[in-house]
Amino acid sequence: MNGRRTLTNTIAIPGPADQKTPTVTHPTPLAKAMHVKRITLTSKKNWWMVEMNDEADTDSTASNATTNSFSSSEETAVEPVYDYKHGIDEVQHHAAKSVREESPPPSPIYNPPRHPNSIFSFPTPTAYSAPPNPTASLHPIAHGSASELFKCIVKKPDVIQLEINGEMQSNASDVTVQFLAELRVYTTLHRHRNICAFLGSLENVGMVLEYVDGRTLYDVIIARPALTRAQKIDYHNQLLDGLTHLHSYRLSHGDISLLNIQVTHKMNTIKLLDFGRSVSADSIFKSPDDEPVDPFAYLHDGGRGERKWPSNASNVSTPAAIPSPRIEQIHPGTRPFSAPEILRGECTDPLLADAYSFGMILVCLDRCESIDVKPWDQRKDKLPKDLFDGCQEFEERARVYLRKWNERAAKAL
């Protein structure tokens, strides 16, 4: 394993989006031993990450201002916008500032700007266009004399900028990476019933996705009466089918949780969505504590290496068309579904990390309730003694998925 990181004490402080400066107060004994090193705006508008260091370590850590700490998908530390071309940090003081004039013409090779709104600037790059006949598997809600109407979801970047302790903080870099990661999944995968359908990109707005008329898997498992054995097995099979389809392209999900899985009302069809933490299994991985990296730098070669996204015009049945290698960072998803090696910053196989998340989902599905694991135990690959109490269908299978990463490798999805 590599990339083991030194943890710092991290406190997540909730607050309203319009609050300019969070106030951090501690009892006198803590104030003498600890101090605020840095406050970082996260991708969730009502959370800040506050890094605390021992007072004795002030001098040795003051220069390491780029260290991040992660604990869940709602507590993802975000760096200021970084200009990788010139190697300088820059903070954008106006969230609505347009850079459309810098957008290149439509091309399969696209140099993504660091501001997420510019991903969908006019003209939308063809690399992010919809597959042929994207509504083929969808049912229209109405018919006109010359058209069909479909419900859809428009997902747009939500850039937040605040002045905290005299410094401008922005989540633009994190939002950009997540949107590009999600677009990579949707423009790479062939259509699948258990993957939310991608309908294209709406110019100057965001990505357009299938409208899923359903509820989360969390809502399904806590409902009473409890799920029958046949329903549990059906959901298991659908989840495994969708995740296996994703993994066949050497792409991970990165944030499998009860809230990122939808179940339709009519047909009880599983839909996987929210691929913002997806990474390629063929990438070179750096520790999330290191300087932020541009995971799409390989697109900057201008097409000299003929590396581009595989076209959805043909049925992509093998992962051979996916470009490689690339450098990426693996950030934690939602606890307790995030794999221990990810929480430790040591993950080198994102597909096995998905297997751990899938094992946790199976336990919740079997017990028909949400579960939790103490963070410090989960980092050490320790499972609660009563974790499998009440499991009747998937205990043996879940135990395999929840093994330590090196034991889990022998039983991949």
Protein Blocks (a to p, Z undefined) as FASTA:
>chain_A
ZZiacddddddddddfklmbdcddddfklmmmpccfbdcddfbfkbccdddddfklmmmm
mmmmmbccdfbfklcccdddddfknopacddfbfklccklmpccddfbdcddfbfklmmp
ccddfklmccehkllmpccfbdcfkbccddddddddddddddeehiacdfklmmmmmmmm
mmmmmmmpccdfkbccdebjcehiaccddddddddfklmmmpccdddfklmmmmmmmmmm
mmmmmmmnopafklacfklpccdfklopacdehjllgccfkbccddfkbccddfklmmmn
nomnopacddfkbccfbfklpgcdddddddddddfkbcfklmnopafbfklmmmmmmmmm
mmmmmnopacdddfklmmnopacfklmgoiaklmmmmmmmmmcfklmmmmcZZ
